[in-house]
């Protein structure tokens, strides 16, 4: 025969197991949401870089590539946006 203390112990173990499952599901859902947000952020940054480079004159782009060397699109765009007038003036000399 099962005693009352055994029933309580079984209930306590079931509750703990249930809580672990719920926490696991919550954690996995939060990680999925975080991954989606990161992916959207990266895609947005890439679109921004493409847009800035597209509207840049060819001369400016060439001067930037010559002066900065082999850099990523993000680094090129960051440098251009920080000193836009300077790079545009150099690009017009070409």
MOPAC internal coordinates of N, CA, C and O (Angstrom, degrees):
PM7 1SCF
backbone

  N    0.0000 0     0.00 0     0.00 0    0    0    0
  C    1.4458 1     0.00 0     0.00 0    1    0    0
  C    1.5414 1   108.80 1     0.00 0    2    1    0
  O    1.2310 1   120.75 1   -36.78 1    3    2    1
  N    1.3130 1   116.17 1   143.22 1    3    2    1
  C    1.4598 1   122.32 1  -178.40 1    5    3    2
  C    1.5275 1   109.10 1   -87.14 1    6    5    3
  O    1.2310 1   121.78 1   -47.94 1    7    6    5
  N    1.2987 1   114.19 1   132.06 1    7    6    5
  C    1.4644 1   118.45 1  -179.82 1    9    7    6
  C    1.5204 1   109.81 1   -87.76 1   10    9    7
  O    1.2310 1   121.50 1   -14.44 1   11   10    9
  N    1.2937 1   114.73 1   165.56 1   11   10    9
  C    1.4693 1   120.91 1   179.70 1   13   11   10
  C    1.5226 1   111.01 1   -62.99 1   14   13   11
  O    1.2310 1   119.49 1   141.63 1   15   14   13
  N    1.3112 1   118.58 1   -38.37 1   15   14   13
  C    1.4627 1   121.75 1   179.56 1   17   15   14
  C    1.5271 1   111.09 1   -66.17 1   18   17   15
  O    1.2310 1   120.04 1   145.44 1   19   18   17
  N    1.3456 1   117.54 1   -34.56 1   19   18   17
  C    1.4667 1   120.29 1   176.80 1   21   19   18
  C    1.5267 1   110.79 1   -68.10 1   22   21   19
  O    1.2310 1   120.63 1   141.20 1   23   22   21
  N    1.3102 1   116.41 1   -38.80 1   23   22   21
  C    1.4688 1   120.63 1   177.43 1   25   23   22
  C    1.5305 1   109.98 1   -62.96 1   26   25   23
  O    1.2310 1   120.64 1   135.60 1   27   26   25
  N    1.3356 1   116.38 1   -44.40 1   27   26   25
  C    1.4708 1   120.53 1   178.84 1   29   27   26
  C    1.5325 1   110.88 1   -62.15 1   30   29   27
  O    1.2310 1   121.16 1   137.58 1   31   30   29
  N    1.3209 1   115.38 1   -42.42 1   31   30   29
  C    1.4690 1   119.81 1   179.37 1   33   31   30
  C    1.5264 1   110.75 1   -63.25 1   34   33   31
  O    1.2310 1   120.57 1   135.72 1   35   34   33
  N    1.3268 1   116.51 1   -44.28 1   35   34   33
  C    1.4690 1   120.55 1   177.64 1   37   35   34
  C    1.5257 1   111.27 1   -62.20 1   38   37   35
  O    1.2310 1   120.11 1   138.28 1   39   38   37
  N    1.3078 1   117.40 1   -41.72 1   39   38   37
  C    1.4659 1   121.19 1   178.34 1   41   39   38
  C    1.5288 1   110.84 1   -63.54 1   42   41   39
  O    1.2310 1   120.81 1   138.70 1   43   42   41
  N    1.3350 1   116.05 1   -41.30 1   43   42   41
  C    1.4589 1   120.79 1   179.15 1   45   43   42
  C    1.5364 1   110.88 1   -62.92 1   46   45   43
  O    1.2310 1   120.47 1   136.95 1   47   46   45
  N    1.3366 1   116.70 1   -43.05 1   47   46   45
  C    1.4637 1   121.42 1   178.95 1   49   47   46
  C    1.5309 1   111.29 1   -65.53 1   50   49   47
  O    1.2310 1   120.12 1   138.03 1   51   50   49
  N    1.3399 1   117.37 1   -41.97 1   51   50   49
  C    1.4630 1   120.90 1   177.65 1   53   51   50
  C    1.5266 1   111.58 1   -63.18 1   54   53   51
  O    1.2310 1   120.83 1   139.14 1   55   54   53
  N    1.3202 1   116.02 1   -40.86 1   55   54   53
  C    1.4639 1   120.59 1   179.56 1   57   55   54
  C    1.5300 1   110.34 1   -64.00 1   58   57   55
  O    1.2310 1   120.46 1   136.92 1   59   58   57
  N    1.3332 1   116.73 1   -43.08 1   59   58   57
  C    1.4609 1   120.69 1   179.64 1   61   59   58
  C    1.5385 1   110.42 1   -63.22 1   62   61   59
  O    1.2310 1   120.38 1   137.04 1   63   62   61
  N    1.3369 1   116.88 1   -42.96 1   63   62   61
  C    1.4544 1   121.95 1   179.12 1   65   63   62
  C    1.5284 1   110.78 1   -63.07 1   66   65   63
  O    1.2310 1   120.70 1   137.38 1   67   66   65
  N    1.3297 1   116.26 1   -42.62 1   67   66   65
  C    1.4637 1   121.45 1   178.31 1   69   67   66
  C    1.5358 1   110.53 1   -62.22 1   70   69   67
  O    1.2310 1   120.03 1   136.18 1   71   70   69
  N    1.3437 1   117.55 1   -43.82 1   71   70   69
  C    1.4623 1   121.73 1   179.86 1   73   71   70
  C    1.5251 1   111.50 1   -63.33 1   74   73   71
  O    1.2310 1   120.25 1   142.33 1   75   74   73
  N    1.3230 1   117.13 1   -37.67 1   75   74   73
  C    1.4695 1   120.39 1   177.85 1   77   75   74
  C    1.5202 1   110.84 1   -64.04 1   78   77   75
  O    1.2310 1   120.41 1   138.47 1   79   78   77
  N    1.3374 1   116.83 1   -41.53 1   79   78   77
  C    1.4685 1   120.28 1   178.80 1   81   79   78
  C    1.5198 1   111.19 1   -62.97 1   82   81   79
  O    1.2310 1   120.84 1   136.29 1   83   82   81
  N    1.3172 1   115.99 1   -43.71 1   83   82   81
  C    1.4678 1   119.99 1  -179.06 1   85   83   82
  C    1.5347 1   110.24 1   -64.35 1   86   85   83
  O    1.2310 1   120.33 1   135.68 1   87   86   85
  N    1.3188 1   116.98 1   -44.32 1   87   86   85
  C    1.4659 1   120.41 1   179.40 1   89   87   86
  C    1.5280 1   111.19 1   -62.73 1   90   89   87
  O    1.2310 1   120.39 1   142.31 1   91   90   89
  N    1.3189 1   116.87 1   -37.69 1   91   90   89
  C    1.4585 1   120.84 1   178.26 1   93   91   90
  C    1.5289 1   110.13 1   -63.65 1   94   93   91
  O    1.2310 1   120.39 1   135.48 1   95   94   93
  N    1.3300 1   116.87 1   -44.52 1   95   94   93
  C    1.4695 1   120.64 1   178.89 1   97   95   94
  C    1.5281 1   111.12 1   -63.45 1   98   97   95
  O    1.2310 1   120.38 1   136.99 1   99   98   97
  N    1.3098 1   116.88 1   -43.01 1   99   98   97
  C    1.4720 1   120.54 1   179.47 1  101   99   98
  C    1.5236 1   110.13 1   -62.89 1  102  101   99
  O    1.2310 1   120.63 1   135.57 1  103  102  101
  N    1.3203 1   116.40 1   -44.43 1  103  102  101
  C    1.4635 1   120.44 1  -179.84 1  105  103  102
  C    1.5211 1   111.38 1   -62.28 1  106  105  103
  O    1.2310 1   120.30 1   135.25 1  107  106  105
  N    1.3163 1   117.03 1   -44.75 1  107  106  105
  C    1.4662 1   120.36 1   179.47 1  109  107  106
  C    1.5293 1   111.42 1   -63.73 1  110  109  107
  O    1.2310 1   120.26 1   140.06 1  111  110  109
  N    1.3244 1   117.11 1   -39.94 1  111  110  109
  C    1.4679 1   120.07 1   178.16 1  113  111  110
  C    1.5200 1   111.38 1   -65.48 1  114  113  111
  O    1.2310 1   120.19 1   138.79 1  115  114  113
  N    1.3277 1   117.25 1   -41.21 1  115  114  113
  C    1.4657 1   120.24 1   178.06 1  117  115  114
  C    1.5261 1   111.37 1   -64.16 1  118  117  115
  O    1.2310 1   120.20 1   139.78 1  119  118  117
  N    1.3207 1   117.22 1   -40.22 1  119  118  117
  C    1.4607 1   120.64 1   177.33 1  121  119  118
  C    1.5254 1   111.54 1   -64.16 1  122  121  119
  O    1.2310 1   120.51 1   141.84 1  123  122  121
  N    1.3282 1   116.63 1   -38.16 1  123  122  121
  C    1.4694 1   120.53 1   178.21 1  125  123  122
  C    1.5270 1   110.63 1   -65.22 1  126  125  123
  O    1.2310 1   120.23 1   137.00 1  127  126  125
  N    1.3150 1   117.17 1   -43.00 1  127  126  125
  C    1.4693 1   121.14 1   178.74 1  129  127  126
  C    1.5265 1   109.96 1   -63.73 1  130  129  127
  O    1.2310 1   120.26 1   137.06 1  131  130  129
  N    1.3151 1   117.11 1   -42.94 1  131  130  129
  C    1.4606 1   121.22 1   178.40 1  133  131  130
  C    1.5231 1   111.45 1   -61.85 1  134  133  131
  O    1.2310 1   120.14 1   137.97 1  135  134  133
  N    1.3228 1   117.34 1   -42.03 1  135  134  133
  C    1.4718 1   121.20 1   178.65 1  137  135  134
  C    1.5267 1   111.18 1   -62.67 1  138  137  135
  O    1.2310 1   120.32 1   138.94 1  139  138  137
  N    1.3150 1   116.98 1   -41.06 1  139  138  137
  C    1.4668 1   120.86 1   178.98 1  141  139  138
  C    1.5296 1   110.22 1   -65.13 1  142  141  139
  O    1.2310 1   120.36 1   138.00 1  143  142  141
  N    1.3263 1   116.92 1   -42.00 1  143  142  141
  C    1.4636 1   120.29 1   179.70 1  145  143  142
  C    1.5297 1   111.20 1   -63.95 1  146  145  143
  O    1.2310 1   120.21 1   139.51 1  147  146  145
  N    1.3085 1   117.20 1   -40.49 1  147  146  145
  C    1.4662 1   120.91 1   177.94 1  149  147  146
  C    1.5267 1   110.28 1   -64.40 1  150  149  147
  O    1.2310 1   120.46 1   136.50 1  151  150  149
  N    1.3216 1   116.73 1   -43.50 1  151  150  149
  C    1.4689 1   120.70 1   179.64 1  153  151  150
  C    1.5319 1   111.11 1   -62.00 1  154  153  151
  O    1.2310 1   120.26 1   138.20 1  155  154  153
  N    1.3176 1   117.11 1   -41.80 1  155  154  153
  C    1.4671 1   120.99 1   178.76 1  157  155  154
  C    1.5294 1   110.29 1   -65.12 1  158  157  155
  O    1.2310 1   120.58 1   139.23 1  159  158  157
  N    1.3239 1   116.49 1   -40.77 1  159  158  157
  C    1.4642 1   120.33 1   178.62 1  161  159  158
  C    1.5161 1   112.09 1   -63.13 1  162  161  159
  O    1.2310 1   120.36 1   136.70 1  163  162  161
  N    1.3263 1   116.92 1   -43.30 1  163  162  161
  C    1.4616 1   120.33 1   179.13 1  165  163  162
  C    1.5265 1   111.41 1   -65.55 1  166  165  163
  O    1.2310 1   120.53 1   138.57 1  167  166  165
  N    1.3082 1   116.60 1   -41.43 1  167  166  165
  C    1.4614 1   120.49 1   179.19 1  169  167  166
  C    1.5302 1   110.37 1   -64.29 1  170  169  167
  O    1.2310 1   120.61 1   140.28 1  171  170  169
  N    1.3154 1   116.45 1   -39.72 1  171  170  169
  C    1.4660 1   120.41 1   178.46 1  173  171  170
  C    1.5161 1   111.67 1   -64.22 1  174  173  171
  O    1.2310 1   120.31 1   138.87 1  175  174  173
  N    1.3269 1   117.02 1   -41.13 1  175  174  173
  C    1.4690 1   120.74 1   178.73 1  177  175  174
  C    1.5216 1   110.95 1   -65.22 1  178  177  175
  O    1.2310 1   120.42 1   140.03 1  179  178  177
  N    1.3311 1   116.80 1   -39.97 1  179  178  177
  C    1.4641 1   120.17 1   178.97 1  181  179  178
  C    1.5305 1   110.70 1   -65.21 1  182  181  179
  O    1.2310 1   120.20 1   138.62 1  183  182  181
  N    1.3210 1   117.22 1   -41.38 1  183  182  181
  C    1.4679 1   120.68 1   177.41 1  185  183  182
  C    1.5233 1   110.76 1   -62.39 1  186  185  183
  O    1.2310 1   120.49 1   137.78 1  187  186  185
  N    1.3329 1   116.66 1   -42.22 1  187  186  185
  C    1.4613 1   121.30 1   178.83 1  189  187  186
  C    1.5228 1   110.32 1   -60.83 1  190  189  187
  O    1.2310 1   120.26 1   133.34 1  191  190  189
  N    1.3274 1   117.11 1   -46.66 1  191  190  189
  C    1.4694 1   121.06 1   179.52 1  193  191  190
  C    1.5215 1   111.08 1   -59.23 1  194  193  191
  O    1.2310 1   120.53 1   133.49 1  195  194  193
  N    1.3332 1   116.59 1   -46.51 1  195  194  193
  C    1.4625 1   120.68 1   179.71 1  197  195  194
  C    1.5253 1   111.38 1   -61.02 1  198  197  195
  O    1.2310 1   120.53 1   139.75 1  199  198  197
  N    1.3164 1   116.58 1   -40.25 1  199  198  197
  C    1.4692 1   120.77 1  -179.14 1  201  199  198
  C    1.5269 1   111.18 1   -65.37 1  202  201  199
  O    1.2310 1   120.30 1   135.45 1  203  202  201
  N    1.3261 1   117.04 1   -44.55 1  203  202  201
  C    1.4731 1   120.68 1   179.98 1  205  203  202
  C    1.5226 1   109.99 1   -64.02 1  206  205  203
  O    1.2310 1   119.96 1   134.22 1  207  206  205
  N    1.3237 1   117.69 1   -45.78 1  207  206  205
  C    1.4673 1   121.10 1  -179.08 1  209  207  206
  C    1.5210 1   110.63 1   -65.76 1  210  209  207
  O    1.2310 1   119.92 1   142.68 1  211  210  209
  N    1.3271 1   117.77 1   -37.32 1  211  210  209
  C    1.4642 1   121.66 1   179.48 1  213  211  210
  C    1.5295 1   111.05 1   -61.79 1  214  213  211
  O    1.2310 1   120.11 1   141.03 1  215  214  213
  N    1.3342 1   117.39 1   -38.97 1  215  214  213
  C    1.4650 1   120.56 1  -177.37 1  217  215  214
  C    1.5241 1   113.34 1   -87.24 1  218  217  215
  O    1.2310 1   120.11 1   177.08 1  219  218  217
  N    1.3058 1   117.39 1    -2.92 1  219  218  217
  C    1.4533 1   122.55 1   178.05 1  221  219  218
  C    1.5353 1   108.47 1   -79.47 1  222  221  219
  O    1.2310 1   119.98 1   -36.79 1  223  222  221
  N    1.3375 1   117.64 1   143.21 1  223  222  221
  C    1.4635 1   118.99 1   177.35 1  225  223  222
  C    1.5310 1   109.36 1   -69.25 1  226  225  223
  O    1.2310 1   120.93 1   -24.24 1  227  226  225
  N    1.3343 1   115.82 1   155.76 1  227  226  225
  C    1.4670 1   120.05 1   179.98 1  229  227  226
  C    1.5202 1   111.53 1   -60.88 1  230  229  227
  O    1.2310 1   120.65 1   140.26 1  231  230  229
  N    1.3404 1   116.37 1   -39.74 1  231  230  229
  C    1.4622 1   120.25 1   179.23 1  233  231  230
  C    1.5196 1   111.70 1   -61.87 1  234  233  231
  O    1.2310 1   120.77 1   136.35 1  235  234  233
  N    1.3113 1   116.13 1   -43.65 1  235  234  233
  C    1.4660 1   120.63 1   179.33 1  237  235  234
  C    1.5195 1   110.42 1   -63.39 1  238  237  235
  O    1.2310 1   120.68 1   136.57 1  239  238  237
  N    1.3187 1   116.31 1   -43.43 1  239  238  237
  C    1.4667 1   120.20 1   179.84 1  241  239  238
  C    1.5287 1   110.78 1   -61.99 1  242  241  239
  O    1.2310 1   120.70 1   136.17 1  243  242  241
  N    1.3290 1   116.26 1   -43.83 1  243  242  241
  C    1.4661 1   120.40 1  -179.74 1  245  243  242
  C    1.5204 1   111.28 1   -63.30 1  246  245  243
  O    1.2310 1   120.13 1   136.29 1  247  246  245
  N    1.3358 1   117.37 1   -43.71 1  247  246  245
  C    1.4620 1   120.98 1   179.00 1  249  247  246
  C    1.5194 1   110.54 1   -62.60 1  250  249  247
  O    1.2310 1   120.59 1   135.54 1  251  250  249
  N    1.3185 1   116.48 1   -44.46 1  251  250  249
  C    1.4649 1   120.23 1   178.19 1  253  251  250
  C    1.5207 1   111.37 1   -58.70 1  254  253  251
  O    1.2310 1   120.16 1   133.02 1  255  254  253
  N    1.3231 1   117.30 1   -46.98 1  255  254  253
  C    1.4609 1   121.01 1  -179.02 1  257  255  254
  C    1.5320 1   110.86 1   -63.57 1  258  257  255
  O    1.2310 1   120.54 1   140.86 1  259  258  257
  N    1.3442 1   116.57 1   -39.14 1  259  258  257
  C    1.4711 1   120.06 1   178.57 1  261  259  258
  C    1.5223 1   111.51 1   -64.13 1  262  261  259
  O    1.2310 1   121.03 1   131.66 1  263  262  261
  N    1.3244 1   115.63 1   -48.34 1  263  262  261
  C    1.4709 1   120.35 1  -175.02 1  265  263  262
  C    1.5248 1   112.79 1   -72.77 1  266  265  263
  O    1.2310 1   120.10 1   140.24 1  267  266  265
  N    1.3190 1   117.41 1   -39.76 1  267  266  265
  C    1.4650 1   120.65 1  -175.09 1  269  267  266
  C    1.5220 1   113.00 1   -88.18 1  270  269  267
  O    1.2310 1   120.21 1   158.73 1  271  270  269
  N    1.3116 1   117.20 1   -21.27 1  271  270  269
  C    1.4559 1   119.67 1  -179.44 1  273  271  270
  C    1.5194 1   111.76 1    80.21 1  274  273  271
  O    1.2310 1   121.18 1    32.83 1  275  274  273
  N    1.3116 1   115.35 1  -147.17 1  275  274  273
  C    1.4701 1   121.50 1  -176.00 1  277  275  274
  C    1.5320 1   109.72 1   -87.39 1  278  277  275
  O    1.2310 1   120.91 1   -92.28 1  279  278  277
  N    1.3258 1   115.86 1    87.72 1  279  278  277
  C    1.4672 1   120.83 1  -179.93 1  281  279  278
  C    1.5236 1   108.96 1  -119.27 1  282  281  279
  O    1.2310 1   120.82 1   -15.47 1  283  282  281
  N    1.3081 1   116.04 1   164.53 1  283  282  281
  C    1.4663 1   120.49 1   178.57 1  285  283  282
  C    1.5227 1   110.19 1   -74.22 1  286  285  283
  O    1.2310 1   121.03 1   -15.05 1  287  286  285
  N    1.3151 1   115.63 1   164.95 1  287  286  285
  C    1.4684 1   120.59 1   177.81 1  289  287  286
  C    1.5265 1   110.70 1   -60.80 1  290  289  287
  O    1.2310 1   120.27 1   140.85 1  291  290  289
  N    1.3243 1   117.09 1   -39.15 1  291  290  289
  C    1.4618 1   120.65 1  -179.80 1  293  291  290
  C    1.5279 1   111.02 1   -63.04 1  294  293  291
  O    1.2310 1   120.39 1   136.02 1  295  294  293
  N    1.3265 1   116.85 1   -43.98 1  295  294  293
  C    1.4675 1   120.24 1   179.14 1  297  295  294
  C    1.5192 1   111.05 1   -64.92 1  298  297  295
  O    1.2310 1   120.47 1   138.95 1  299  298  297
  N    1.3263 1   116.70 1   -41.05 1  299  298  297
  C    1.4627 1   121.08 1   178.80 1  301  299  298
  C    1.5277 1   110.49 1   -62.59 1  302  301  299
  O    1.2310 1   120.43 1   132.85 1  303  302  301
  N    1.3130 1   116.78 1   -47.15 1  303  302  301
  C    1.4669 1   121.21 1  -178.97 1  305  303  302
  C    1.5269 1   110.72 1   -65.63 1  306  305  303
  O    1.2310 1   120.05 1   138.73 1  307  306  305
  N    1.3316 1   117.51 1   -41.27 1  307  306  305
  C    1.4632 1   120.17 1   178.59 1  309  307  306
  C    1.5259 1   111.26 1   -60.11 1  310  309  307
  O    1.2310 1   120.65 1   133.88 1  311  310  309
  N    1.3184 1   116.37 1   -46.12 1  311  310  309
  C    1.4721 1   120.26 1   179.39 1  313  311  310
  C    1.5276 1   110.37 1   -63.75 1  314  313  311
  O    1.2310 1   120.30 1   135.77 1  315  314  313
  N    1.3133 1   117.03 1   -44.23 1  315  314  313
  C    1.4664 1   121.23 1   179.91 1  317  315  314
  C    1.5268 1   111.32 1   -60.71 1  318  317  315
  O    1.2310 1   120.20 1   134.07 1  319  318  317
  N    1.3258 1   117.22 1   -45.93 1  319  318  317
  C    1.4595 1   120.46 1  -177.58 1  321  319  318
  C    1.5304 1   112.11 1   -69.32 1  322  321  319
  O    1.2310 1   119.59 1   151.06 1  323  322  321
  N    1.3333 1   118.38 1   -28.94 1  323  322  321
  C    1.4645 1   120.83 1   178.10 1  325  323  322
  C    1.5227 1   111.44 1   -72.43 1  326  325  323
  O    1.2310 1   120.28 1   148.09 1  327  326  325
  N    1.3298 1   117.07 1   -31.91 1  327  326  325
  C    1.4725 1   121.51 1  -176.86 1  329  327  326
  C    1.5222 1   110.35 1  -131.97 1  330  329  327
  O    1.2310 1   120.87 1  -130.03 1  331  330  329
  N    1.3076 1   115.93 1    49.97 1  331  330  329
  C    1.4640 1   121.45 1  -173.01 1  333  331  330
  C    1.5289 1   112.97 1   -58.13 1  334  333  331
  O    1.2310 1   119.74 1   133.43 1  335  334  333
  N    1.3125 1   118.09 1   -46.57 1  335  334  333
  C    1.4618 1   120.32 1  -177.89 1  337  335  334
  C    1.5272 1   111.20 1   -63.17 1  338  337  335
  O    1.2310 1   120.63 1   138.54 1  339  338  337
  N    1.3188 1   116.41 1   -41.46 1  339  338  337
  C    1.4659 1   121.12 1   179.75 1  341  339  338
  C    1.5235 1   110.68 1   -61.37 1  342  341  339
  O    1.2310 1   120.43 1   129.90 1  343  342  341
  N    1.3330 1   116.79 1   -50.10 1  343  342  341
  C    1.4655 1   119.86 1  -177.23 1  345  343  342
  C    1.5266 1   111.37 1   -67.95 1  346  345  343
  O    1.2310 1   120.00 1   143.45 1  347  346  345
  N    1.3297 1   117.61 1   -36.55 1  347  346  345
  C    1.4643 1   120.31 1   177.31 1  349  347  346
  C    1.5289 1   110.89 1   -64.47 1  350  349  347
  O    1.2310 1   120.53 1   140.87 1  351  350  349
  N    1.3328 1   116.59 1   -39.13 1  351  350  349
  C    1.4719 1   119.40 1   179.21 1  353  351  350
  C    1.5338 1   110.77 1   -65.83 1  354  353  351
  O    1.2310 1   120.04 1   140.36 1  355  354  353
  N    1.3300 1   117.53 1   -39.64 1  355  354  353
  C    1.4657 1   120.06 1   177.50 1  357  355  354
  C    1.5191 1   110.82 1   -67.55 1  358  357  355
  O    1.2310 1   120.57 1   143.76 1  359  358  357
  N    1.3169 1   116.51 1   -36.24 1  359  358  357
  C    1.4526 1   120.56 1   180.00 1  361  359  358
  C    1.5101 1   112.41 1   -67.86 1  362  361  359
  O    1.2310 1   119.72 1   150.99 1  363  362  361
  N    1.3202 1   118.15 1   -29.01 1  363  362  361
  C    1.4622 1   121.40 1   179.92 1  365  363  362
  C    1.5176 1   112.25 1   -76.11 1  366  365  363
  O    1.2310 1   120.41 1   160.71 1  367  366  365
  N    1.3256 1   116.81 1   -19.29 1  367  366  365
  C    1.4608 1   120.40 1   177.82 1  369  367  366
  C    1.5267 1   111.50 1   -73.12 1  370  369  367
  O    1.2310 1   119.79 1   163.50 1  371  370  369
  N    1.2736 1   118.01 1   -16.50 1  371  370  369
  C    1.4757 1   121.77 1  -179.49 1  373  371  370
  C    1.4910 1   111.41 1   -83.22 1  374  373  371
  O    1.2310 1   120.10 1   180.00 1  375  374  373

